[in-house]
Amino acid sequence: MLRIRVFENGVAAKSVDLSTAYLVGNDRVPLRAELKFTHGEIVFDTRSRGAAALCILWPVDGIGQIMLETCRLQERKAPYNLNLELARGQLMRIAQKREDWGLYDFQEGEDLYREIDAARQMLVEALAAPDEATASRQADACLVAGVKAGEALTALHADVFLKRRQEANQLSKRSLGCRIDPSQSSEPYLKLLADAFDFAVLPFSWSSIEPQEGAQKTVGNMDALIKNLWQSRIPIWGCHSLSFSTRCCSRRGFLKAGRL
């Protein structure tokens, strides 16, 4: 059985929402477990041997609620500190991704590297705190810095490697498209589409092809629109003509033609 103590602003939490919480083991495979909150602690039994990590939707000051994950925790008598373990887990993932992506010596990432080092130092100070309440407050600040650094690291990775692919002419020629309105086929509309996007997503709605069951089928202005798109050299992606979503069902429960 694992116990994790929870703090809010340095004070023992009186309640925790566990509706989104779950456990993962090796390779982040979900584990069956019973989770409950009692006396300021989350208590759970993994029903399996080995370490487990807690995933929970957690508020990060100035950022919002984010699904975060602790490091994998071994069973022990003393309870863990959730705030501390969430901060530790965030910095661990940053270290893993830096190694996976090789982001250590890029000149454009020097400021970010210093931010990561500062967050790591905040974690060290939280680990050395004289009591759990102080550790939780320092861990909260460390978590904020860690989440911001993680987002910046992701952006740096995307920027560096997209530039590499662009310089090597490896980017897809059809990278950005949009869903268009089938009722629009004017020349200004198509020109705007061609200037802003690489391809068009054209919805084929069965409700427009067969408005009533058994009625004569018609494609309306679809043929003309496809012809105009083709002449404008705009690649076309088609959509499904039938949807099983609730908004496309009649009140009697019968499937009604609709859009995906």
N, C-alpha and C positions, 0 to 999 in steps of 0.2 A: 504494500500500500504506500502511495506517495502523498505527501502533504505539502501544499504551497501556500504560504501566508501572503495575503493581499493587503496593500496599503493604498490609500487615496490621499494625496497631498501630505504624506508623512504620518497619516493616522490610519489605524487599522480599519479596513473596509467593513461596512455593516451589511452590504449585499453585493453580489456580483451576478451579472447576467451570463448564464452558462448555456443559453439556447443555441449559440453558435460554436461552442467549444467542443473539441474532439482531440483524440490522441493519435500520434503517429509513431511508428517504430523505424526500423531500418528501411532505407530507400523511401522514406516518407509514406509508408503503407499505413493506412488507418487501422487502429486497433479497437477491439471491442472493450468497452469500459463503462463503469458507472461513475458519474461525476456528481458531487454535491458540495454545497458551500455551507460550512458550519463553523461557528466561533472564529470568524475572520480567516478561515482557511478553505482552500479547495482541496477536497480529499477524493482520491480516485484509486481504483484497483484495475490494473491493466489486464488481468486475467491471462497474462502470458509472461514468460520470463524475458529479462532483458530491459534495457533502458527505453524510456518513452519520452516524447516531447509533447508539450501542451500547445495546441493552437487555439487562439481565442481572439475575438474581435475586441480591440482595446483602444481607448481614446488616447491620442497623442496630442499634446498641447500645441495649439496653433496649426494643426494639420487636419485632424479629424479622426474618425474611427478607422482602424486598419487591422486586417487579419494578420496577427503576428504569431511567431513561433519561438518557443524556448529552445535551448539546447536539449539534447536527450539526457534525461535525468535518471540516475540510479536510485534504487530504494535506499533509504537511510532513516534513522530514527528522528533526527532533527528536521523540521520543515524547511523548505526552500523559500526564497523571497521572490515572488512573481515579478515585481518591478525590476529586480536585479537580473533575473534570468531572461526576461524579454530583451533588456538592453544587451546582455551577453550574446543572446541568439542573433540579434540584428548585426552586431559587429562581426560575429563569426561568419555570417552569410556574406558580408562585405569582403572579408578576407578570402573566402572561397571563390567569389566571383572575380576578385582582382587576380587571383592565381589562374583561374580558368581563362580569363580574357587577356592576361599578361599586361595589366594596366599598372605598371610600376615606374616607368621612366619616360612617359610622354610629357613633353614640355608644357602642353596646354593643361595638364592635370596637376601641376605643382601646387596650386592653391587648394585643390580638392584633397591632395595627399596630406597637407597640413591639417585640414579639417578632420580627416579620418584619424590622424595621430592625436589630435586634441580630444576627440571622442573616446579614443582608447585610453587616454590618460584619465578622463572622467570616470571610466569604468574601474580603473585601478583604484582611484580615490574612493569610489563607492564600495568596492570590495574591502577596503581598509577602514571603513567607517566604524565608529565606536559602538553603534547600535543599529538595529534594523530600520527604525524610522528614518534616521539620517541617511542610511544607505538607500532607502527607497526614494527619497527626494533627489539624491544625487543620481540615482539610476534613471529617474524620470527625465532629468535634464540630459543625461547621456543618450537616452532613447530618442529624444527629439533631435539631437545632433546626428545620431546614427541614421535615422530615417531620412533626414535631409541629405546626408552624405550618400546614402544608398541611391536616392533619386538622381543626384548629380552624377554618380558613378555610372548609372545606366545611360544617362544622356551623353556622357563622355564616350562610352563604348559605342553607342549608336553613331555619334558624330565621326569618330575616328574610322570605324570600319565601313561606314557608308561612303566616306570620302575615298577610302582605298578602292572600294568596288567601283565608284564613279570614275576614278582615274584609270582603272583597268578595264573600263567599259563593260562591267559585269552587271550593271543594274538592269532590271526588267524594263522593256520599252513600254509596257502597259502597267504603270505603277499606280495611277490615280484615276478613278472613274466616278460616276455618279448615276443614280437612278433618275430616269427622265419621265416626264409626263407624256403619255401616249397621245393626249389631245393636242399637244404642241408640235407643230412641224414647220413653223415659219422660218424663213431664212435667217433673221436676226437671232432667233433662239438657237438654231443649229450652229451658227458662227460663234456665239458665246460659249456653247458647249465645246466646240473644237478648240477654242483658244485656251480654255481653262482645264480640260480633262483629256485623258488619254483614251478612254473608252466609255461607252454608254451601257447602262444596265436597263434593258427594256422589259417591263413586266407584261407577261401574257396572262391576262385575267380571263378565266373561263366565263365569268359573269358577263363580260363584254362580248365574248364570242357566242354564247348561248344565253341570252337574258332570261328566257323562260324554257323550262324543260320541254323538249320536243319541238321547239320553235326552230325556224331556219337559222342556221349558223352564219355568222358574218364576222369578218375581221375588221370592219369599219375602215378607219384610215391607217390601219397598221401596215398594210402593204406599201402605201405611199410614204409612211414614215421610215420604214426600213430602206426603201429605195433612196430617199433623201440622205439618210445616214451613210449608206454605201457610197453614194456619189460624193459625199463630204469626206470620205475616207476615215470615218469614225468606226472603229471596231465595235461590235455589238455582243453583249452578253445577255442571254435570255434567262428568264426566271420560270419557276414552276407555274403551271396554270391552275393548280388545285391546292387548296389549303385545308387542313383539318383543325385549324385554330378555332377557339370558341366564338370569336367575332364573325366567323364565316358559317355559323350554324343557325338554323331557324329556331323559332321558339318551340316548335313541335319536336325538336330533337333530330330532325332530318338534316343531312349534310347539304349545305347550300354552297353554290359556286362562289368563290371569292378569291381574294388576292393573298399571296403568301406574305 
